[in-house]
Amino acid sequence: MSPTEGSTMKAEVFLPDDYRPAEDEPFMNERQVEYFRRKLLTWRDELLDESRSTVTTLQDGTRNIPDVADRASEETDRALELRTRDRQRKLIAKIDQALRRVEDGEFGYCEKTGEPISLKRLDARPIATMTLEAQERHERREKVHRDD
């Protein structure tokens, strides 16, 4: 741990490679929290690696292509790469927010109701901040306001 990470040292949580959070254990116990922390960090690292390769591809792709159709195709590919990169950047920000919730002890609980978010939902979407029910209510309200 580097000095910038704070002076409190946390004990390493042992997590078997085949560990999966289960409903029959206490919600957000040390092992579940560590499982999701590692899952988020791995996902973040994968996105950062993809992002770096996208930047390299975009830098390498700045060449003069004489054929108009080829150049248009290249520009379309570049625009798609940039949109993908922007989506990845936003996703990384959400992963960072989830990691902060892990550190603050708020991870796994709905930001609207305070209820536990299902383990299935968290495993499928570890950046989830609401229970499925709260998310659906939120989306229905958003749709109603959008349709006005």
TORPA-4810 file (N, C-alpha, C, O; in nm, 3 decimals):
<nodes>
NODE_1_0.085_-0.118_0.000_0.000_0.000_0.000_0.089_0.124_0.000_0.183_0.133_0.079_M
NODE_2_0.060_0.218_-0.087_0.141_0.338_-0.095_0.098_0.438_0.012_-0.014_0.430_0.062_S
NODE_3_0.184_0.531_0.048_0.150_0.630_0.150_0.029_0.716_0.112_-0.039_0.768_0.200_P
NODE_4_0.003_0.731_-0.017_-0.111_0.813_-0.058_-0.245_0.744_-0.037_-0.350_0.808_-0.043_T
NODE_5_-0.243_0.614_-0.013_-0.368_0.541_0.005_-0.420_0.549_0.147_-0.522_0.488_0.179_E
NODE_6_-0.353_0.621_0.232_-0.401_0.635_0.369_-0.320_0.550_0.462_-0.248_0.458_0.421_G
NODE_7_-0.331_0.581_0.589_-0.248_0.514_0.688_-0.313_0.389_0.745_-0.247_0.312_0.815_S
NODE_8_-0.441_0.367_0.717_-0.506_0.248_0.772_-0.478_0.129_0.682_-0.505_0.134_0.561_T
NODE_9_-0.426_0.025_0.739_-0.398_-0.098_0.663_-0.513_-0.194_0.686_-0.548_-0.224_0.801_M
NODE_10_-0.572_-0.243_0.579_-0.678_-0.342_0.590_-0.618_-0.480_0.575_-0.528_-0.501_0.494_K
NODE_11_-0.668_-0.573_0.654_-0.621_-0.711_0.641_-0.668_-0.767_0.508_-0.780_-0.741_0.464_A
NODE_12_-0.583_-0.844_0.445_-0.618_-0.907_0.317_-0.726_-1.011_0.343_-0.714_-1.095_0.432_E
NODE_13_-0.832_-1.005_0.264_-0.942_-1.101_0.277_-0.912_-1.219_0.186_-0.891_-1.202_0.066_V
NODE_14_-0.910_-1.341_0.244_-0.888_-1.461_0.162_-1.013_-1.489_0.082_-1.123_-1.495_0.137_F
NODE_15_-0.995_-1.507_-0.047_-1.107_-1.532_-0.136_-1.070_-1.645_-0.231_-0.988_-1.625_-0.320_L
NODE_16_-1.130_-1.764_-0.214_-1.100_-1.875_-0.306_-1.136_-1.835_-0.449_-1.228_-1.756_-0.471_P
NODE_17_-1.064_-1.890_-0.547_-1.088_-1.857_-0.688_-1.231_-1.889_-0.732_-1.285_-1.823_-0.820_D
NODE_18_-1.292_-1.990_-0.671_-1.426_-2.031_-0.712_-1.536_-1.967_-0.627_-1.652_-2.007_-0.637_D
NODE_19_-1.501_-1.869_-0.545_-1.600_-1.806_-0.456_-1.705_-1.731_-0.536_-1.673_-1.658_-0.631_Y
NODE_20_-1.830_-1.748_-0.498_-1.942_-1.671_-0.551_-2.029_-1.630_-0.432_-2.057_-1.713_-0.346_R
NODE_21_-2.071_-1.504_-0.425_-2.158_-1.461_-0.316_-2.286_-1.545_-0.313_-2.343_-1.577_-0.418_P
NODE_22_-2.328_-1.581_-0.193_-2.448_-1.664_-0.179_-2.549_-1.596_-0.087_-2.513_-1.521_0.004_A
NODE_23_-2.676_-1.624_-0.113_-2.785_-1.564_-0.035_-2.784_-1.610_0.111_-2.837_-1.540_0.198_E
NODE_24_-2.723_-1.727_0.138_-2.729_-1.782_0.274_-2.617_-1.731_0.366_-2.600_-1.781_0.477_D
NODE_25_-2.541_-1.632_0.319_-2.438_-1.574_0.405_-2.476_-1.429_0.435_-2.557_-1.371_0.363_E
NODE_26_-2.419_-1.371_0.539_-2.456_-1.231_0.571_-2.429_-1.139_0.452_-2.324_-1.147_0.388_P
NODE_27_-2.525_-1.050_0.424_-2.515_-0.960_0.309_-2.400_-0.862_0.327_-2.385_-0.800_0.432_F
NODE_28_-2.319_-0.851_0.224_-2.203_-0.762_0.218_-2.103_-0.788_0.331_-2.047_-0.696_0.390_M
NODE_29_-2.084_-0.919_0.360_-1.978_-0.956_0.454_-1.843_-0.930_0.386_-1.840_-0.893_0.268_N
NODE_30_-1.734_-0.947_0.457_-1.601_-0.916_0.403_-1.572_-0.986_0.271_-1.516_-0.926_0.179_E
NODE_31_-1.612_-1.113_0.261_-1.584_-1.188_0.139_-1.664_-1.134_0.021_-1.611_-1.122_-0.090_R
NODE_32_-1.792_-1.103_0.042_-1.873_-1.047_-0.066_-1.818_-0.912_-0.111_-1.807_-0.885_-0.230_Q
NODE_33_-1.784_-0.828_-0.015_-1.730_-0.696_-0.049_-1.601_-0.712_-0.129_-1.581_-0.642_-0.229_V
NODE_34_-1.513_-0.802_-0.086_-1.386_-0.824_-0.157_-1.411_-0.881_-0.297_-1.343_-0.844_-0.392_E
NODE_35_-1.507_-0.971_-0.308_-1.542_-1.029_-0.439_-1.581_-0.918_-0.536_-1.531_-0.913_-0.648_Y
NODE_36_-1.671_-0.829_-0.492_-1.717_-0.722_-0.581_-1.607_-0.619_-0.606_-1.599_-0.563_-0.715_F
NODE_37_-1.524_-0.592_-0.506_-1.414_-0.498_-0.524_-1.320_-0.550_-0.634_-1.281_-0.475_-0.723_R
NODE_38_-1.285_-0.678_-0.625_-1.196_-0.737_-0.727_-1.262_-0.740_-0.864_-1.197_-0.714_-0.966_R
NODE_39_-1.392_-0.771_-0.867_-1.465_-0.775_-0.994_-1.463_-0.636_-1.059_-1.441_-0.624_-1.180_K
NODE_40_-1.486_-0.533_-0.981_-1.486_-0.396_-1.032_-1.347_-0.356_-1.081_-1.333_-0.295_-1.187_L
NODE_41_-1.244_-0.390_-1.004_-1.106_-0.355_-1.042_-1.065_-0.426_-1.172_-1.001_-0.366_-1.258_L
NODE_42_-1.101_-0.554_-1.184_-1.069_-0.630_-1.306_-1.139_-0.570_-1.427_-1.078_-0.553_-1.532_T
NODE_43_-1.267_-0.537_-1.411_-1.345_-0.477_-1.519_-1.283_-0.344_-1.560_-1.269_-0.314_-1.679_W
NODE_44_-1.246_-0.264_-1.460_-1.185_-0.133_-1.486_-1.053_-0.150_-1.562_-1.027_-0.078_-1.659_R
NODE_45_-0.969_-0.244_-1.518_-0.841_-0.268_-1.585_-0.861_-0.311_-1.731_-0.788_-0.266_-1.819_D
NODE_46_-0.960_-0.398_-1.756_-0.989_-0.442_-1.892_-1.031_-0.324_-1.981_-0.987_-0.312_-2.095_E
NODE_47_-1.116_-0.237_-1.926_-1.161_-0.121_-2.002_-1.045_-0.026_-2.030_-1.035_0.030_-2.139_L
NODE_48_-0.957_-0.007_-1.932_-0.841_0.081_-1.952_-0.748_0.024_-2.057_-0.693_0.099_-2.138_L
NODE_49_-0.728_-0.108_-2.057_-0.645_-0.172_-2.160_-0.705_-0.150_-2.300_-0.635_-0.116_-2.395_D
NODE_50_-0.838_-0.171_-2.311_-0.907_-0.150_-2.439_-0.894_-0.005_-2.482_-0.872_0.025_-2.600_E
NODE_51_-0.907_0.084_-2.386_-0.899_0.226_-2.414_-0.761_0.264_-2.467_-0.750_0.342_-2.562_S
NODE_52_-0.657_0.209_-2.405_-0.521_0.236_-2.452_-0.500_0.186_-2.595_-0.436_0.253_-2.676_R
NODE_53_-0.555_0.068_-2.625_-0.538_0.016_-2.761_-0.618_0.099_-2.861_-0.576_0.114_-2.976_S
NODE_54_-0.732_0.154_-2.818_-0.811_0.242_-2.905_-0.732_0.367_-2.939_-0.728_0.410_-3.054_T
NODE_55_-0.669_0.426_-2.839_-0.589_0.547_-2.861_-0.475_0.517_-2.959_-0.449_0.595_-3.050_V
NODE_56_-0.409_0.403_-2.940_-0.300_0.364_-3.030_-0.353_0.346_-3.172_-0.291_0.393_-3.268_T
NODE_57_-0.466_0.281_-3.186_-0.527_0.260_-3.318_-0.561_0.393_-3.383_-0.535_0.414_-3.502_T
NODE_58_-0.618_0.485_-3.304_-0.655_0.615_-3.360_-0.531_0.694_-3.402_-0.532_0.761_-3.505_L
NODE_59_-0.425_0.686_-3.322_-0.302_0.758_-3.357_-0.238_0.699_-3.482_-0.188_0.772_-3.567_Q
NODE_60_-0.239_0.566_-3.492_-0.181_0.500_-3.609_-0.264_0.523_-3.734_-0.213_0.519_-3.846_D
NODE_61_-0.393_0.548_-3.715_-0.485_0.561_-3.828_-0.486_0.696_-3.895_-0.562_0.716_-3.990_G
NODE_62_-0.404_0.789_-3.849_-0.405_0.922_-3.911_-0.312_0.922_-4.032_-0.200_0.974_-4.028_T
NODE_63_-0.361_0.864_-4.138_-0.281_0.861_-4.261_-0.364_0.918_-4.375_-0.487_0.922_-4.367_R
NODE_64_-0.299_0.960_-4.477_-0.366_1.019_-4.591_-0.413_0.909_-4.686_-0.331_0.837_-4.744_N
NODE_65_-0.544_0.896_-4.701_-0.601_0.793_-4.789_-0.660_0.864_-4.911_-0.755_0.941_-4.898_I
NODE_66_-0.604_0.840_-5.029_-0.649_0.913_-5.148_-0.791_0.878_-5.193_-0.863_0.965_-5.240_P
NODE_67_-0.832_0.752_-5.179_-0.965_0.711_-5.226_-1.073_0.768_-5.133_-1.068_0.747_-5.011_D
NODE_68_-1.170_0.839_-5.189_-1.275_0.904_-5.111_-1.358_0.802_-5.033_-1.387_0.825_-4.915_V
NODE_69_-1.395_0.692_-5.094_-1.475_0.591_-5.027_-1.398_0.528_-4.910_-1.453_0.506_-4.802_A
NODE_70_-1.271_0.499_-4.934_-1.188_0.442_-4.826_-1.172_0.542_-4.712_-1.175_0.506_-4.595_D
NODE_71_-1.154_0.670_-4.749_-1.137_0.772_-4.646_-1.266_0.787_-4.565_-1.261_0.803_-4.443_R
NODE_72_-1.381_0.782_-4.633_-1.511_0.791_-4.563_-1.528_0.672_-4.468_-1.575_0.688_-4.355_A
NODE_73_-1.490_0.555_-4.515_-1.500_0.436_-4.432_-1.409_0.448_-4.309_-1.448_0.412_-4.198_S
NODE_74_-1.289_0.500_-4.332_-1.193_0.521_-4.222_-1.249_0.621_-4.120_-1.237_0.600_-3.999_E
NODE_75_-1.309_0.727_-4.169_-1.367_0.829_-4.079_-1.483_0.771_-3.998_-1.498_0.801_-3.880_E
NODE_76_-1.563_0.687_-4.061_-1.673_0.621_-3.991_-1.618_0.531_-3.880_-1.670_0.530_-3.768_T
NODE_77_-1.515_0.455_-3.913_-1.451_0.368_-3.814_-1.396_0.449_-3.697_-1.410_0.410_-3.581_D
NODE_78_-1.334_0.562_-3.728_-1.276_0.648_-3.623_-1.386_0.705_-3.534_-1.371_0.710_-3.412_R
NODE_79_-1.497_0.747_-3.595_-1.608_0.802_-3.517_-1.665_0.696_-3.423_-1.697_0.724_-3.307_A
NODE_80_-1.677_0.574_-3.474_-1.726_0.463_-3.392_-1.630_0.435_-3.276_-1.673_0.415_-3.163_L
NODE_81_-1.501_0.435_-3.305_-1.399_0.415_-3.201_-1.410_0.523_-3.093_-1.401_0.494_-2.974_E
NODE_82_-1.429_0.648_-3.137_-1.439_0.758_-3.041_-1.564_0.746_-2.955_-1.560_0.773_-2.835_L
NODE_83_-1.677_0.706_-3.015_-1.799_0.685_-2.937_-1.781_0.573_-2.836_-1.824_0.583_-2.721_R
NODE_84_-1.715_0.465_-2.880_-1.688_0.353_-2.791_-1.600_0.398_-2.676_-1.624_0.364_-2.560_T
NODE_85_-1.498_0.474_-2.708_-1.406_0.525_-2.606_-1.479_0.615_-2.506_-1.452_0.608_-2.386_R
NODE_86_-1.571_0.698_-2.554_-1.648_0.785_-2.466_-1.737_0.702_-2.373_-1.749_0.732_-2.254_D
NODE_87_-1.799_0.596_-2.427_-1.881_0.506_-2.345_-1.796_0.439_-2.238_-1.838_0.426_-2.123_R
NODE_88_-1.675_0.396_-2.277_-1.584_0.332_-2.182_-1.543_0.429_-2.072_-1.535_0.392_-1.955_Q
NODE_89_-1.518_0.554_-2.110_-1.479_0.656_-2.012_-1.590_0.676_-1.908_-1.563_0.684_-1.789_R
NODE_90_-1.715_0.683_-1.956_-1.828_0.699_-1.865_-1.845_0.577_-1.776_-1.876_0.589_-1.657_K
NODE_91_-1.823_0.459_-1.833_-1.833_0.336_-1.756_-1.724_0.329_-1.649_-1.750_0.287_-1.536_L
NODE_92_-1.603_0.370_-1.684_-1.494_0.372_-1.587_-1.527_0.466_-1.472_-1.496_0.436_-1.356_I
NODE_93_-1.590_0.580_-1.501_-1.631_0.673_-1.395_-1.733_0.607_-1.302_-1.728_0.626_-1.180_A
NODE_94_-1.826_0.529_-1.359_-1.925_0.459_-1.276_-1.858_0.350_-1.192_-1.896_0.328_-1.077_K
NODE_95_-1.759_0.283_-1.249_-1.685_0.181_-1.173_-1.610_0.248_-1.058_-1.608_0.195_-0.947_I
NODE_96_-1.549_0.363_-1.084_-1.480_0.437_-0.978_-1.576_0.477_-0.866_-1.541_0.470_-0.749_D
NODE_97_-1.698_0.518_-0.904_-1.799_0.552_-0.803_-1.836_0.429_-0.721_-1.851_0.438_-0.599_Q
NODE_98_-1.850_0.315_-0.787_-1.882_0.190_-0.717_-1.769_0.153_-0.620_-1.795_0.108_-0.509_A
NODE_99_-1.644_0.171_-0.665_-1.530_0.141_-0.577_-1.528_0.233_-0.455_-1.491_0.191_-0.346_L
NODE_100_-1.569_0.359_-0.474_-1.579_0.451_-0.359_-1.688_0.403_-0.262_-1.671_0.410_-0.141_R
NODE_101_-1.800_0.353_-0.318_-1.906_0.300_-0.232_-1.856_0.178_-0.155_-1.894_0.158_-0.039_R
NODE_102_-1.771_0.096_-0.219_-1.711_-0.019_-0.151_-1.630_0.032_-0.032_-1.644_-0.018_0.079_V
NODE_103_-1.544_0.132_-0.056_-1.458_0.186_0.051_-1.541_0.250_0.162_-1.504_0.242_0.279_E
NODE_104_-1.653_0.313_0.126_-1.737_0.382_0.225_-1.835_0.290_0.295_-1.907_0.332_0.386_D
NODE_105_-1.839_0.162_0.254_-1.931_0.067_0.315_-2.074_0.082_0.267_-2.167_0.031_0.331_G
NODE_106_-2.095_0.152_0.155_-2.230_0.175_0.102_-2.263_0.082_-0.015_-2.377_0.079_-0.061_E
NODE_107_-2.163_0.007_-0.063_-2.184_-0.077_-0.180_-2.287_-0.185_-0.152_-2.288_-0.246_-0.045_F
NODE_108_-2.374_-0.207_-0.250_-2.472_-0.315_-0.241_-2.607_-0.272_-0.186_-2.700_-0.351_-0.178_G
NODE_109_-2.616_-0.145_-0.147_-2.741_-0.094_-0.092_-2.800_0.012_-0.184_-2.728_0.096_-0.238_Y
NODE_110_-2.932_0.007_-0.201_-3.002_0.098_-0.291_-2.989_0.242_-0.243_-3.013_0.272_-0.126_C
NODE_111_-2.951_0.332_-0.336_-2.937_0.472_-0.299_-3.072_0.540_-0.277_-3.076_0.648_-0.218_E
NODE_112_-3.181_0.480_-0.322_-3.315_0.538_-0.304_-3.383_0.484_-0.178_-3.444_0.559_-0.103_K
NODE_113_-3.373_0.352_-0.157_-3.449_0.290_-0.047_-3.362_0.243_0.069_-3.411_0.223_0.180_T
NODE_114_-3.232_0.227_0.044_-3.143_0.175_0.147_-3.148_0.024_0.160_-3.075_-0.034_0.241_G
NODE_115_-3.234_-0.040_0.081_-3.247_-0.186_0.087_-3.130_-0.253_0.014_-3.070_-0.192_-0.075_E
NODE_116_-3.100_-0.377_0.051_-2.994_-0.450_-0.022_-3.034_-0.473_-0.168_-3.149_-0.506_-0.197_P
NODE_117_-2.940_-0.455_-0.257_-2.959_-0.486_-0.399_-2.930_-0.636_-0.413_-2.835_-0.686_-0.353_I
NODE_118_-3.009_-0.707_-0.491_-2.992_-0.852_-0.499_-2.851_-0.887_-0.548_-2.793_-0.817_-0.630_S
NODE_119_-2.798_-0.998_-0.495_-2.665_-1.044_-0.535_-2.660_-1.075_-0.684_-2.559_-1.050_-0.749_L
NODE_120_-2.770_-1.130_-0.738_-2.776_-1.161_-0.882_-2.758_-1.034_-0.964_-2.684_-1.031_-1.061_K
NODE_121_-2.828_-0.928_-0.922_-2.820_-0.800_-0.994_-2.678_-0.743_-0.983_-2.622_-0.696_-1.082_R
NODE_122_-2.621_-0.747_-0.863_-2.486_-0.693_-0.844_-2.383_-0.773_-0.922_-2.286_-0.717_-0.973_L
NODE_123_-2.403_-0.904_-0.929_-2.307_-0.987_-1.003_-2.314_-0.955_-1.153_-2.211_-0.951_-1.221_D
NODE_124_-2.436_-0.932_-1.202_-2.453_-0.901_-1.345_-2.414_-0.757_-1.376_-2.361_-0.727_-1.483_A
NODE_125_-2.440_-0.667_-1.281_-2.413_-0.523_-1.302_-2.360_-0.463_-1.171_-2.435_-0.399_-1.097_R
NODE_126_-2.232_-0.482_-1.144_-2.177_-0.437_-1.015_-2.178_-0.285_-0.994_-2.149_-0.237_-0.885_P
NODE_127_-2.211_-0.209_-1.100_-2.220_-0.064_-1.082_-2.362_-0.020_-1.046_-2.388_0.100_-1.033_I
NODE_128_-2.453_-0.117_-1.031_-2.593_-0.084_-0.997_-2.598_-0.007_-0.865_-2.529_-0.041_-0.769_A
NODE_129_-2.682_0.097_-0.863_-2.696_0.177_-0.741_-2.837_0.167_-0.682_-2.865_0.223_-0.576_T
NODE_130_-2.925_0.095_-0.752_-3.062_0.081_-0.705_-3.109_-0.064_-0.717_-3.059_-0.140_-0.800_M
NODE_131_-3.205_-0.100_-0.633_-3.269_-0.230_-0.649_-3.342_-0.227_-0.783_-3.368_-0.121_-0.838_T
NODE_132_-3.374_-0.344_-0.834_-3.443_-0.353_-0.962_-3.576_-0.277_-0.955_-3.612_-0.207_-1.050_L
NODE_133_-3.648_-0.290_-0.844_-3.778_-0.224_-0.829_-3.761_-0.072_-0.831_-3.836_-0.002_-0.899_E
NODE_134_-3.663_-0.021_-0.756_-3.640_0.124_-0.752_-3.596_0.174_-0.890_-3.636_0.283_-0.931_A
NODE_135_-3.514_0.096_-0.960_-3.470_0.134_-1.095_-3.588_0.143_-1.190_-3.599_0.236_-1.269_Q
NODE_136_-3.678_0.044_-1.181_-3.796_0.044_-1.269_-3.886_0.164_-1.239_-3.936_0.228_-1.331_E
NODE_137_-3.906_0.196_-1.110_-3.987_0.314_-1.073_-3.921_0.441_-1.129_-3.989_0.528_-1.184_R
NODE_138_-3.791_0.450_-1.114_-3.715_0.566_-1.162_-3.732_0.581_-1.314_-3.755_0.691_-1.363_H
NODE_139_-3.720_0.470_-1.387_-3.733_0.475_-1.533_-3.875_0.509_-1.575_-3.894_0.580_-1.674_E
NODE_140_-3.976_0.460_-1.503_-4.116_0.494_-1.535_-4.139_0.644_-1.516_-4.201_0.709_-1.600_R
NODE_141_-4.088_0.699_-1.404_-4.103_0.843_-1.379_-4.032_0.925_-1.487_-4.084_1.026_-1.534_R
NODE_142_-3.912_0.880_-1.526_-3.837_0.949_-1.631_-3.914_0.948_-1.763_-3.918_1.049_-1.834_E
NODE_143_-3.976_0.834_-1.795_-4.050_0.821_-1.920_-4.172_0.913_-1.918_-4.202_0.979_-2.018_K
NODE_144_-4.242_0.920_-1.805_-4.358_1.006_-1.792_-4.318_1.152_-1.815_-4.387_1.225_-1.887_V
NODE_145_-4.208_1.194_-1.754_-4.162_1.333_-1.768_-4.113_1.361_-1.909_-4.129_1.473_-1.959_H
NODE_146_-4.055_1.262_-1.974_-4.005_1.278_-2.111_-4.121_1.291_-2.210_-4.112_1.363_-2.309_R
NODE_147_-4.232_1.220_-2.181_-4.347_1.220_-2.272_-4.431_1.347_-2.261_-4.516_1.371_-2.347_D
NODE_148_-4.410_1.427_-2.158_-4.490_1.551_-2.140_-4.461_1.653_-2.246_-4.520_1.762_-2.245_D
</nodes>
